[in-house]
Amino acid sequence: MTETSSARLSHPADTHRITRLFFAVITAYFLAQLALRLILGGALETDEAEMLLMTPGLQWGYGPQLPLYNWLQTVLFALFGDTLFALSLLKNLLLWATYACLFLGLRAFVPARVAALTTVSLFLIPDIAWEAQRATTHSNMLLATIAASFAAYLWALKTGQLRHWVLFGVALGLGGIAKYNFWAIPVGLLLATLSLAQTRRMLTRRTLIAPLIALVIVAGPYLWMAKNPDLSLSSVGKMDMSGDTKQIIPEGGSLYIQGVLILTLLPALVAGVLWVFSRKAEAVMGSAEGSHIVTTLFLRTFVILGIAGLILVWLADVGHITPRWLLPIVLPLVIGVFLWLTPRLSRRSAIGYSATLAALAVLVIAGLSLDRYKEGARRDLDFAPLATQIEEMNLPQDTLIVADFYVGGNLARIRPTWIIRSDLPASARAETTEHILLISRSSKTDASLQELAARVDWPHAAQANYVSGQQIDLPFHHSERSQPLRVLLGVVDQ
């Protein structure tokens, strides 16, 4: 990059043009994704279906997930009905906010061009480009609150103004009721900040307002969690903390490393190619003003969280890890690497990088379209026959239906007036009806389904008489395959 083009990085006209272009691109992309989801239609994915079962108005808690996503989804359901539009709108608004907040936050220390090119690097993370669109919900809220926290924190460090520390406190509080692994972010940021002389000096007494505000925001949901541990901790088993203690390296340790590699492989490949084409410009380009501090801050945050996370997994003997749980650890790494790299990119390299991301976006859209119609696709399953067959059973109107999120949510979408609860522990505790219909996708025996009635705390589980179960085969719209469901009816003896 020449000295003239380097000077233009902070030119007002260039800054405004890049900012307008950045927001135009992310807005157009997520509008396209919203339209695509509505056009493709089909059944709901598991996390989407969960929202139809886990949004019974505004409550302090809803189960194992923290409530912020449910609150916003409840509001959108009130505005637009329990529709696919309301589900997809929230998902894409949060993803849009993730990119927007990170860009605005990075602008505290780096020029608009660097901020834009670094921010779009998030699209190289598979769980953000693909899974966040295809399946996840609460993880999207996690991404948005992490980005908001980064933005508020960077501006608070830059200006030291009370309003920015207040915004950071609000972001912390919202993140604290978005997803549990969010708390890795403030811990990592604080430790990284304290490890750097430049940023350590930026902390003042005003910083203390942030945790106080966060504490006020999380108080209600966390008190609910303490009073309802059976619901709030019902997903702890996912981590399988009962592994083989005789193993030198716990299974969770290898899965942890694999998860980090899965999330960072594509960003690493792209960064490597860009580095090859930009390494000669390094001596000329140097670092943009302020970028060194923020780059080091993000990279140190990753190192601290990466090591701490591995130690925790090892000590807790965690036996199962899903890569998306590691997003709070991986995000600082990807951001830090591209903060270091993008100021060195020539105009030609920047255009090539942007073209690569555009091609990836096209592939994601094409892949999501194919995923809708592939053999055995979740969205291709037809739930209408299930509703019809249940109606043909002539059950009492107040019959309680218990199913997993995927089946229960899709059934609730077709028959919104039916009483449908999830298979989470204690989900049917308040139901007094004397009829229950248990539905399972797995090949459970009647005895196992009876145990499900007890697990959801149906008050009549022990004294009910269970009619012999039956199998219902649901068809796919574009496949000859079928999805078998096991159904068992329980009735209290009169």
Buried (B, 14 or more C-beta within 10 A) or exposed (E): BEEEEBEBBBEEEBBEEBBEEBBEBBEEBBEEBBEBBEEBEBBBBBBBBBBBBBBEEEBBBBBBBBBBBBBBBBBBBEEBEBBBEBBBBBBBBBBBBBBBBBBBBBBBBBBBBBBBBBBBBBBBBBBBBBBBBBBBBBBBBBBBBBBBBBBBBBBBBBEBEEEBBBBBBBBBBBBBBBBBBBBBBBBBBBBBBEBBEEBEEBBEEBBEBBBEBBBEBBBBBBEBBEEBEEBBEBBEEBBBBEBEEEEEEBBBBEBBBEBBEBBBEBBBEBBEBBBEBBEEBBEEBBBBEBBBBBBBBBBBBBBBBBEBBBEEBBEEBBBBBEBBBBBBBBBBBBBBBBBBBBBBBBEEBBEBBBEBBBEBBEEBBEBBEEBBBBEEBBBBBBBEEBBEBBEEEEBEEEBBBBBBBBBBBBBBBEBEEBBBBBBBBBBBEEBEBBBBBBBBBEEBEBEBBBEBBEBBBBBBBEEBEBBEBEEBEBBBEBBEEBBEBBBBBBBBEE
